[in-house]
Amino acid sequence: MRRPAPFHHSYFPDYTRAERIADAVVHLIGVPLGVLAAVRLLWVAGQNADTPVIASLAVYAAGLIGMLTASALYNLAPVGRAKAMFRRVDHAMIFVMIAGTYTPFVVNALGGGLGTMLAVIVWSGAVTGVVLKIGFPRMSERLSLALYLGLGWVMVVAIEPLAGAVAPTTFWLLVAGGLVYTAGTVLHVWERLPFNNAGWHVAVLGGAACHFAAVILEFGYGRVLPVVG
């Protein structure tokens, strides 16, 4: 729950000590898990996938580690110039993570003209988002969330081809991850809710976990068995 911040700290949300500790715990768990997951993904893919697939997974892994690390640096840093810089990077890396998550699917699962078109759209949107967050760090939080959600759900325009190109389990993990991320934004904007920031970051880890499972099952271990029932 946010409390009125001192004037010179007004650029940053001001949380209680308990809220900061809870958020720190989330990050101190999430970052190592993210690194281990990325390493595991690339190791498994190295045993089972060809070079183009591994390259696309490396892009995804870099986005995952980058997002989690940037979030930890920003949220754990004391108020000051470094925190302000980390804030820009943190918010920009969300766009990179979104595009990085799309990459294995649009390149390998969809491919062709549709995959190329979606790759261009998603990465163009991500680059635009990064420029906006780095160049205009005080832009509206609600506008930022709208951009994140819009880019994150752009795949709905190709939902039928995607559903036909990946295993059912993969598809539903992707949907579940998107829904968890989206639900997390409610916590993020619910500023009067105690521990809303820690809750938001738990949702981020949950969404990332769903998408990681989708990626490693589809491209690391190969096509998964269809869901029964």
Backbone bond lengths (Angstrom), bond angles and torsions (degrees), N, CA, C in turn:
res aa  C-N    CA-C-N  psi(-1)  N-CA   C-N-CA  omega(-1)  CA-C   N-CA-C  phi
1 M - - - 1.461 - - 1.520 108.60 -
2 R 1.302 117.27 128.17 1.451 120.74 -177.85 1.526 111.25 -79.17
3 R 1.341 115.31 140.27 1.447 121.80 174.03 1.518 108.30 -112.08
4 P 1.332 118.71 158.93 1.453 119.37 177.40 1.528 110.32 -54.51
5 A 1.319 117.43 128.06 1.456 121.30 -177.21 1.518 110.40 -91.61
6 P 1.345 117.94 151.56 1.450 120.58 173.03 1.517 109.55 -57.08
7 F 1.306 118.11 152.59 1.455 122.01 -172.93 1.525 111.33 -55.45
8 H 1.355 116.68 -45.86 1.450 118.60 -175.89 1.524 112.81 -74.59
9 H 1.314 117.57 -6.98 1.455 121.12 175.72 1.533 111.44 -107.96
10 S 1.306 117.27 10.07 1.463 120.27 -169.71 1.530 113.10 -65.68
11 Y 1.320 117.43 -15.87 1.460 121.01 179.01 1.524 111.23 -69.62
12 F 1.336 116.60 -23.33 1.454 121.60 -175.71 1.522 110.98 -113.80
13 P 1.343 117.19 145.26 1.472 119.69 172.29 1.526 109.25 -60.75
14 D 1.312 116.48 147.94 1.465 121.22 -178.86 1.523 108.34 -116.43
15 Y 1.327 116.95 113.76 1.457 121.89 -176.50 1.522 111.02 -109.53
16 T 1.318 115.94 159.99 1.459 120.41 176.29 1.536 109.05 -69.38
17 R 1.324 115.79 165.01 1.464 120.27 -179.80 1.529 110.47 -60.75
18 A 1.326 116.46 -42.80 1.467 120.00 179.83 1.523 111.09 -62.53
19 E 1.328 116.90 -39.14 1.461 120.33 179.34 1.525 111.09 -66.23
20 R 1.337 116.60 -39.82 1.465 119.87 178.76 1.529 111.11 -65.74
21 I 1.328 116.32 -39.34 1.465 119.80 178.90 1.529 110.34 -64.72
22 A 1.329 116.26 -44.71 1.466 120.03 179.52 1.522 110.79 -60.09
23 D 1.322 116.60 -42.78 1.457 120.23 -179.60 1.525 110.71 -67.41
24 A 1.333 116.54 -37.46 1.464 120.13 177.93 1.523 110.82 -62.52
25 V 1.330 116.49 -41.58 1.467 120.49 178.72 1.525 110.47 -60.90
26 V 1.331 116.17 -43.40 1.471 120.14 179.05 1.528 110.31 -58.41
27 H 1.334 116.40 -45.13 1.461 119.61 -178.72 1.522 112.18 -70.06
28 L 1.323 117.09 -39.32 1.462 120.01 -178.66 1.524 111.74 -68.85
29 I 1.306 116.90 -20.54 1.468 121.34 172.56 1.530 110.32 -87.37
30 G 1.326 115.77 -43.69 1.452 120.92 -172.89 1.514 115.10 -67.74
31 V 1.332 117.35 -42.16 1.467 119.39 -176.61 1.530 112.08 -64.20
32 P 1.337 119.60 -51.40 1.474 118.51 177.63 1.529 113.14 -59.64
33 L 1.335 116.34 -39.85 1.463 119.02 178.17 1.525 111.09 -62.68
34 G 1.340 116.08 -40.08 1.458 119.82 178.88 1.517 112.23 -63.88
35 V 1.326 116.26 -42.00 1.466 120.31 178.82 1.528 110.28 -64.58
36 L 1.328 116.48 -46.56 1.467 120.29 179.19 1.528 111.25 -61.29
37 A 1.344 116.10 -40.66 1.462 120.13 179.46 1.524 110.84 -63.33
38 A 1.334 116.57 -43.70 1.461 120.40 -179.32 1.525 111.12 -63.94
39 V 1.333 116.01 -43.09 1.468 119.85 178.66 1.528 110.50 -63.29
40 R 1.319 115.97 -43.68 1.463 120.39 178.74 1.527 111.08 -60.56
41 L 1.324 116.38 -44.35 1.462 120.99 -179.91 1.520 110.91 -58.17
42 L 1.327 116.59 -49.35 1.459 119.85 -176.43 1.529 111.32 -68.63
43 W 1.332 116.99 -33.54 1.463 119.68 177.76 1.526 110.16 -66.66
44 V 1.330 116.23 -47.34 1.465 120.33 179.90 1.525 110.49 -63.07
45 A 1.328 116.29 -44.66 1.464 120.06 -179.61 1.523 110.64 -62.32
46 G 1.327 115.86 -36.07 1.455 119.57 179.07 1.515 113.07 -61.66
47 Q 1.331 116.41 -25.00 1.467 120.81 179.07 1.530 112.47 -87.27
48 N 1.336 116.39 -21.69 1.471 119.22 -169.38 1.523 115.69 -125.27
49 A 1.328 117.95 -20.46 1.464 120.30 -171.78 1.525 111.34 -111.35
50 D 1.340 115.43 162.83 1.459 119.30 177.30 1.527 110.01 -89.03
51 T 1.321 115.88 176.22 1.465 120.93 -172.04 1.527 113.82 -60.85
52 P 1.344 120.95 -45.91 1.468 119.35 179.49 1.529 112.98 -59.22
53 V 1.330 116.96 -39.14 1.465 120.05 178.69 1.521 109.99 -66.31
54 I 1.327 116.70 -44.44 1.464 120.35 179.68 1.525 110.43 -60.60
55 A 1.331 117.19 -39.59 1.467 120.62 179.29 1.522 111.06 -62.15
56 S 1.331 116.95 -42.86 1.469 119.86 179.54 1.522 110.77 -67.58
57 L 1.329 116.97 -34.02 1.462 120.35 177.80 1.523 110.97 -70.67
58 A 1.324 116.87 -32.00 1.463 120.23 176.52 1.527 110.68 -64.92
59 V 1.330 116.08 -37.12 1.470 120.04 176.06 1.522 109.80 -62.79
60 Y 1.322 116.25 -45.73 1.468 120.55 177.79 1.522 111.06 -61.25
61 A 1.328 117.27 -46.76 1.463 121.19 -178.29 1.525 111.31 -61.81
62 A 1.334 116.72 -40.35 1.463 120.32 178.38 1.523 110.73 -63.52
63 G 1.333 116.54 -40.21 1.461 119.94 177.82 1.510 112.12 -64.63
64 L 1.333 116.95 -40.95 1.465 121.33 179.94 1.523 111.14 -63.46
65 I 1.329 116.76 -51.19 1.463 120.19 -179.73 1.521 110.77 -64.47
66 G 1.328 116.16 -41.04 1.463 119.76 -179.44 1.510 112.54 -62.58
67 M 1.333 116.87 -43.82 1.465 120.00 -179.71 1.520 111.41 -64.24
68 L 1.323 117.50 -47.72 1.459 120.50 -177.47 1.524 111.51 -65.88
69 T 1.331 116.68 -40.25 1.462 120.42 179.92 1.519 111.27 -67.23
70 A 1.329 116.76 -44.51 1.464 120.22 179.64 1.517 111.11 -62.70
71 S 1.331 117.09 -39.57 1.461 120.80 178.24 1.519 110.78 -63.05
72 A 1.334 116.69 -42.30 1.464 120.23 179.48 1.525 111.00 -64.91
73 L 1.316 117.10 -44.33 1.464 120.49 -179.54 1.523 111.09 -60.42
74 Y 1.322 116.22 -43.88 1.466 119.30 -179.42 1.514 112.04 -69.00
75 N 1.311 117.07 -50.51 1.460 120.03 -172.58 1.524 113.35 -73.81
76 L 1.319 118.52 -23.55 1.457 120.94 -179.37 1.526 113.19 -96.90
77 A 1.322 117.51 -12.67 1.464 120.31 -177.83 1.526 111.30 -75.07
78 P 1.342 117.57 145.91 1.467 120.33 174.55 1.521 109.95 -70.24
79 V 1.314 115.96 157.98 1.462 120.67 -179.56 1.522 109.82 -60.71
80 G 1.312 115.77 132.34 1.456 121.16 -179.86 1.515 110.44 163.36
81 R 1.327 116.31 -170.75 1.462 120.94 -177.90 1.527 112.07 -62.71
82 A 1.338 115.43 -39.74 1.465 118.41 -179.29 1.524 110.76 -62.67
83 K 1.330 116.47 -41.40 1.463 120.03 179.60 1.524 110.53 -62.78
84 A 1.330 116.46 -39.30 1.464 120.17 178.82 1.527 110.82 -62.60
85 M 1.335 116.30 -40.40 1.460 120.00 178.04 1.526 110.76 -67.25
86 F 1.339 115.58 -44.13 1.464 119.44 179.62 1.525 111.13 -62.69
87 R 1.330 117.12 -32.39 1.470 120.54 178.37 1.524 110.17 -61.03
88 R 1.323 116.22 -45.01 1.463 119.85 179.29 1.533 110.87 -61.22
89 V 1.327 115.06 -46.64 1.460 119.29 -178.51 1.526 110.83 -65.13
90 D 1.336 116.33 -42.14 1.465 121.15 179.23 1.518 111.03 -56.40
91 H 1.312 116.23 -51.45 1.459 120.19 -177.68 1.531 111.78 -67.34
92 A 1.336 116.65 -34.94 1.463 119.81 179.01 1.524 111.35 -69.01
93 M 1.335 116.45 -36.67 1.463 120.12 -176.63 1.524 112.72 -67.65
94 I 1.318 117.47 -20.31 1.465 119.21 176.13 1.529 109.79 -62.74
95 F 1.328 116.14 -40.50 1.467 119.70 177.56 1.527 110.74 -64.22
96 V 1.332 116.21 -40.76 1.463 120.15 179.20 1.524 110.54 -63.59
97 M 1.333 116.13 -40.66 1.461 120.03 179.65 1.527 111.33 -63.89
98 I 1.322 116.42 -42.07 1.467 119.75 179.03 1.528 110.17 -59.93
99 A 1.334 116.07 -50.02 1.466 119.75 -179.61 1.524 111.23 -65.65
100 G 1.335 116.22 -37.15 1.457 119.70 178.81 1.512 112.44 -64.29
101 T 1.326 116.97 -35.60 1.462 120.92 178.24 1.526 110.90 -68.81
102 Y 1.315 116.65 -37.35 1.464 120.54 177.82 1.531 112.25 -65.27
103 T 1.333 115.77 -35.40 1.464 121.00 -166.87 1.529 115.00 -52.08
104 P 1.345 120.39 -52.02 1.471 117.97 -179.20 1.527 113.23 -60.06
105 F 1.330 116.11 -32.25 1.461 119.37 -175.66 1.524 112.41 -79.14
106 V 1.332 117.00 -42.68 1.463 118.11 -178.89 1.523 111.23 -74.00
107 V 1.331 117.11 -30.49 1.465 120.60 -178.70 1.521 111.72 -80.99
108 N 1.323 116.96 -44.57 1.465 120.55 -171.97 1.525 114.14 -99.70
109 A 1.342 117.10 -43.59 1.464 119.78 -175.90 1.527 111.65 -79.35
110 L 1.333 116.58 -47.39 1.464 119.90 -179.74 1.525 110.66 -85.55
111 G 1.340 115.63 -59.88 1.454 119.82 179.01 1.523 112.16 61.53
112 G 1.314 116.87 -168.28 1.455 121.44 177.51 1.518 113.29 59.53
113 G 1.331 114.58 -158.93 1.456 119.76 -178.61 1.510 113.34 -64.85
114 L 1.339 116.85 -40.42 1.463 120.51 -179.13 1.522 110.84 -65.16
115 G 1.320 116.42 -45.32 1.455 119.55 179.54 1.514 112.13 -62.65
116 T 1.328 115.92 -41.73 1.464 120.12 178.85 1.518 110.97 -63.98
117 M 1.331 116.45 -44.19 1.462 120.41 179.81 1.525 111.07 -60.36
118 L 1.328 116.66 -45.63 1.460 119.90 -179.60 1.520 111.41 -66.77
119 A 1.323 117.12 -36.80 1.465 120.08 177.57 1.523 110.69 -61.92
120 V 1.325 115.95 -43.20 1.468 120.22 179.36 1.522 110.48 -65.01
121 I 1.334 117.04 -44.13 1.466 121.02 -179.68 1.521 110.83 -62.36
122 V 1.321 116.00 -48.32 1.465 120.04 -175.33 1.524 111.53 -67.10
123 W 1.315 117.62 -45.68 1.461 119.06 -178.87 1.525 112.12 -72.59
124 S 1.330 117.50 -31.03 1.473 119.40 173.74 1.520 109.99 -64.52
125 G 1.345 115.95 -42.64 1.457 119.91 176.88 1.508 111.92 -63.71
126 A 1.337 116.72 -39.74 1.459 120.58 -179.76 1.524 111.25 -65.67
127 V 1.319 116.66 -44.94 1.467 120.11 179.17 1.522 110.45 -62.49
128 T 1.332 116.46 -41.81 1.466 120.13 176.96 1.519 110.70 -60.92
129 G 1.332 116.81 -44.13 1.454 120.80 178.73 1.510 112.43 -62.21
130 V 1.328 117.05 -41.92 1.468 120.88 178.50 1.523 110.49 -61.45
131 V 1.319 116.56 -45.40 1.471 120.51 179.61 1.525 110.58 -60.79
132 L 1.328 116.74 -43.07 1.464 120.44 -179.93 1.527 111.34 -64.39
133 K 1.332 117.22 -44.22 1.465 120.15 -176.74 1.526 111.80 -71.33
134 I 1.323 117.79 -33.75 1.464 120.32 177.92 1.524 110.79 -76.94
135 G 1.332 115.85 -42.05 1.459 119.57 -176.01 1.510 114.84 -83.14
136 F 1.332 117.12 -26.90 1.466 121.52 -178.26 1.529 109.45 -131.06
137 P 1.333 116.89 69.67 1.475 120.48 -173.38 1.518 114.56 -64.67
138 R 1.332 117.66 -17.86 1.462 119.88 -179.04 1.524 112.53 -97.16
139 M 1.323 117.16 14.75 1.457 119.03 178.50 1.529 109.77 -63.15
140 S 1.315 115.83 153.97 1.460 122.35 -175.49 1.526 112.01 -51.57
141 E 1.345 115.75 132.01 1.462 120.54 177.11 1.526 110.91 -62.96
142 R 1.323 116.30 -38.73 1.465 119.51 -179.52 1.533 110.86 -67.45
143 L 1.328 116.85 -36.31 1.463 119.67 175.49 1.525 109.96 -65.50
144 S 1.329 116.00 -40.58 1.465 119.96 178.05 1.520 110.81 -60.12
145 L 1.331 116.38 -45.91 1.461 120.20 179.46 1.521 111.23 -61.58
146 A 1.331 116.37 -39.51 1.464 120.09 178.67 1.529 110.58 -62.38
147 L 1.333 116.60 -39.65 1.461 120.53 178.57 1.528 111.08 -67.20
148 Y 1.337 116.35 -42.44 1.467 119.86 177.78 1.528 110.73 -59.76
149 L 1.331 115.28 -48.95 1.460 119.52 -177.04 1.526 111.40 -66.53
150 G 1.323 116.23 -40.80 1.460 119.60 179.08 1.520 111.68 -60.68
151 L 1.330 116.24 -45.75 1.460 119.91 179.37 1.530 110.79 -68.79
152 G 1.323 116.02 -37.78 1.454 119.83 -178.30 1.519 113.85 -66.35
153 W 1.329 116.03 -31.16 1.469 119.40 -176.96 1.525 113.16 -103.82
154 V 1.328 118.49 12.19 1.461 120.09 -179.20 1.529 111.30 -63.18
155 M 1.319 116.60 -20.86 1.462 120.26 -179.45 1.529 113.11 -64.04
156 V 1.331 117.48 -15.43 1.470 118.47 179.97 1.525 111.30 -60.49
157 V 1.334 117.16 -22.64 1.464 119.14 178.91 1.527 110.98 -69.45
158 A 1.335 116.39 -17.51 1.468 120.02 179.48 1.520 110.70 -126.56
159 I 1.329 115.72 32.83 1.462 118.88 -173.10 1.529 112.40 -65.26
160 E 1.334 117.60 -37.70 1.469 119.43 -179.97 1.526 112.09 -68.56
161 P 1.336 118.71 -47.74 1.470 118.04 175.96 1.524 112.79 -60.21
162 L 1.330 116.72 -37.98 1.464 119.64 179.50 1.521 110.76 -65.12
163 A 1.336 116.16 -45.26 1.463 120.14 -179.80 1.524 111.48 -60.55
164 G 1.329 116.17 -31.88 1.454 119.41 179.27 1.517 113.79 -83.17
165 A 1.336 116.07 -16.98 1.465 120.03 -175.16 1.518 113.57 -93.68
166 V 1.333 117.43 -20.23 1.467 120.59 -178.36 1.524 109.43 -119.36
167 A 1.320 115.71 165.71 1.462 120.27 177.62 1.527 110.09 -66.21
168 P 1.331 118.29 150.74 1.467 120.70 179.63 1.525 113.26 -54.36
169 T 1.330 116.88 -41.64 1.465 119.42 179.53 1.521 110.64 -60.49
170 T 1.327 115.98 -43.42 1.463 120.76 178.56 1.518 110.72 -59.77
171 F 1.312 115.84 -47.29 1.464 120.31 -177.74 1.520 111.24 -58.69
172 W 1.327 117.00 -47.08 1.459 119.35 -176.50 1.525 112.41 -72.59
173 L 1.312 117.36 -27.32 1.468 119.72 172.53 1.525 110.51 -66.60
174 L 1.323 116.95 -38.43 1.465 120.37 176.59 1.523 111.03 -63.34
175 V 1.324 116.11 -45.36 1.465 120.25 178.49 1.522 110.44 -62.45
176 A 1.332 116.62 -45.74 1.466 120.60 -179.51 1.518 111.18 -60.09
177 G 1.328 116.69 -42.91 1.457 119.92 178.62 1.516 112.20 -61.52
178 G 1.331 116.21 -42.87 1.461 119.72 177.72 1.511 112.36 -61.90
179 L 1.324 116.79 -40.35 1.464 120.73 179.53 1.527 111.40 -67.66
180 V 1.335 116.92 -38.50 1.470 119.78 178.93 1.524 110.14 -66.15
181 Y 1.326 116.93 -44.54 1.464 119.96 176.06 1.527 110.74 -57.73
182 T 1.321 115.90 -46.42 1.465 120.64 -177.79 1.519 111.18 -63.08
183 A 1.335 116.98 -43.32 1.469 120.30 176.92 1.519 110.74 -61.70
184 G 1.321 116.49 -35.02 1.459 119.87 179.45 1.512 113.34 -63.48
185 T 1.335 117.03 -30.59 1.463 118.93 179.27 1.525 111.57 -64.78
186 V 1.335 116.28 -27.62 1.469 119.66 176.04 1.525 109.55 -63.17
187 L 1.323 116.86 -43.44 1.461 120.77 176.99 1.523 110.59 -63.70
188 H 1.323 116.08 -38.73 1.463 120.28 -177.39 1.528 112.28 -61.85
189 V 1.323 116.47 -40.31 1.468 119.50 -177.46 1.527 112.39 -89.21
190 W 1.329 117.90 -10.13 1.468 121.93 179.87 1.529 108.24 -84.03
191 E 1.315 115.68 75.89 1.455 121.36 -169.30 1.520 113.71 -68.01
192 R 1.306 118.32 -22.92 1.465 120.68 -179.79 1.531 112.38 -84.00
193 L 1.299 116.59 -7.64 1.461 120.15 -179.49 1.527 109.76 -79.32
194 P 1.334 118.05 123.67 1.468 119.52 177.48 1.531 111.18 -57.87
195 F 1.319 116.02 138.89 1.463 123.05 178.06 1.530 112.46 62.15
196 N 1.330 116.19 27.62 1.466 118.12 -178.93 1.529 112.01 -64.00
197 N 1.326 117.15 -34.43 1.464 119.13 -178.27 1.527 111.23 -69.52
198 A 1.329 116.32 -43.36 1.467 119.58 176.19 1.525 110.27 -63.15
199 G 1.334 116.57 -40.17 1.461 120.24 178.00 1.513 112.00 -62.21
200 W 1.325 115.93 -40.91 1.458 121.02 177.51 1.525 110.49 -60.04
201 H 1.325 116.25 -43.96 1.459 119.41 -178.29 1.528 112.22 -72.38
202 V 1.323 117.67 -29.49 1.468 119.94 172.12 1.527 109.67 -63.73
203 A 1.334 116.33 -41.69 1.466 120.31 177.83 1.524 110.99 -63.09
204 V 1.329 116.67 -38.79 1.465 120.21 177.17 1.526 110.36 -60.70
205 L 1.334 116.15 -44.93 1.463 119.44 177.92 1.532 110.96 -63.18
206 G 1.330 116.47 -38.95 1.458 119.89 178.75 1.513 112.17 -64.30
207 G 1.335 116.42 -45.88 1.458 120.10 177.88 1.517 111.65 -63.54
208 A 1.337 115.69 -41.92 1.465 119.94 179.05 1.522 111.00 -64.05
209 A 1.336 116.85 -37.20 1.466 120.57 179.32 1.526 111.13 -64.72
210 C 1.328 116.59 -42.52 1.471 120.34 177.60 1.522 110.83 -60.53
211 H 1.327 116.06 -45.64 1.456 119.57 -178.20 1.525 111.64 -70.26
212 F 1.336 116.76 -35.37 1.466 118.91 175.81 1.527 110.35 -61.82
213 A 1.328 115.93 -43.87 1.465 119.53 178.81 1.526 110.60 -59.90
214 A 1.339 116.30 -41.19 1.463 119.94 178.63 1.523 111.11 -62.56
215 V 1.320 115.87 -43.74 1.468 120.32 -177.56 1.523 111.61 -66.16
216 I 1.327 117.28 -49.01 1.468 119.04 -175.09 1.529 111.59 -70.80
217 L 1.325 117.65 -33.25 1.459 119.44 177.60 1.520 111.71 -69.21
218 E 1.324 116.07 -40.28 1.463 119.92 -175.89 1.527 112.64 -78.72
219 F 1.330 116.88 -41.06 1.464 119.65 -171.84 1.526 114.28 -115.00
220 G 1.333 116.28 -17.04 1.453 118.52 179.16 1.509 111.60 -88.34
221 Y 1.326 114.87 -56.11 1.462 120.28 -178.75 1.519 112.70 -91.75
222 G 1.315 117.36 -8.44 1.453 120.31 -176.40 1.518 110.38 97.21
223 R 1.321 116.10 -179.32 1.461 121.85 -175.87 1.523 110.93 -59.53
224 V 1.361 115.98 127.89 1.457 120.18 -178.90 1.519 109.94 -84.06
225 L 1.329 115.78 165.15 1.457 120.56 178.77 1.517 110.38 -70.32
226 P 1.316 119.00 143.56 1.460 121.51 178.08 1.521 111.36 -60.82
227 V 1.315 114.89 151.00 1.453 120.21 175.81 1.520 108.66 -71.23
228 V 1.318 116.60 135.35 1.464 121.29 179.49 1.509 109.10 -97.38
229 G 1.344 117.32 131.94 1.450 120.51 176.66 1.496 112.27 94.12
